């Protein structure tokens, strides 16, 4: 970690790449890193294939507007490029071909992924936020910055809380809780952050969950639950991709389910996004890696390209999971 902190730019123009469809960890960790780099005299922007979901925009108010590459300031040319919470080129989406071979450092906590740059990788960390927390303290310890900039701890708290399910998941380790204890000292609105992350849902998201419950199927004597969302349903209901953030929780919440899966089709093309969660011995990161994805033992994702329709994708995914159950 000290080596990674020493490699962070100073006084340069920097792009911070986030994975497509950014979640709370990517947003919190990415923008915390942006603020740390600005404290080192850098001009830094977070960029992504997708905009920040509406439910997470409270975290970045006043820090940056659009995070789409095409909306960067005219004439901005990065000296350095970093990535955060992006375990593979596939997760970077359309950004990867733009910056392939130019990424100086990837900061990631996924146990299984694809190395595409020199990395600060720690599969034991709960989140990218926990890793950026360590970097922030190392920068202060070495005098690289005089103190942690205002607002950084709040972003890091949200990042870690988001990826640990408000500290309910097994990736919340003793080290995670020690970090959170320190972050709480300078995050007076922690309860409000958790309420916004976990206690508030838009009507559109709730409608998507309702459709998810209607499309829920339970297999393998109740051990496997799958929710699918074909593009035809998405288009008919007027959903956006960000309305599917909690689909996998619909499946995971069924009593007795050991592996939960959400499969969504973002467009009419034969491309399917798969999210998996495990509450048993099944390593869903290994399963997702077999499809070119990755993640954690208990939480992972992948993309499946299939021209034969949703049912064919469900069959492929179920076959892989049932072999492991």
PyMOL commands that set and color helices and strands:
alter all, ss='L'
color gray80, all
select helices_A, chain A and resi 2-6+24-39+54-59+69-71+89-92+94-99+128-141+152-163+174-184+190-199+203-215+220-222+231-237+241-244+247-252+284-289+310-324
alter helices_A, ss='H'
color red, helices_A
select strands_A, chain A and resi 13-18+43-47+80-84+105-108+119-121+217-219+224-229+259-264+271-278+294-295+299-305
alter strands_A, ss='S'
color yellow, strands_A
deselect
rebuild
show_as cartoon
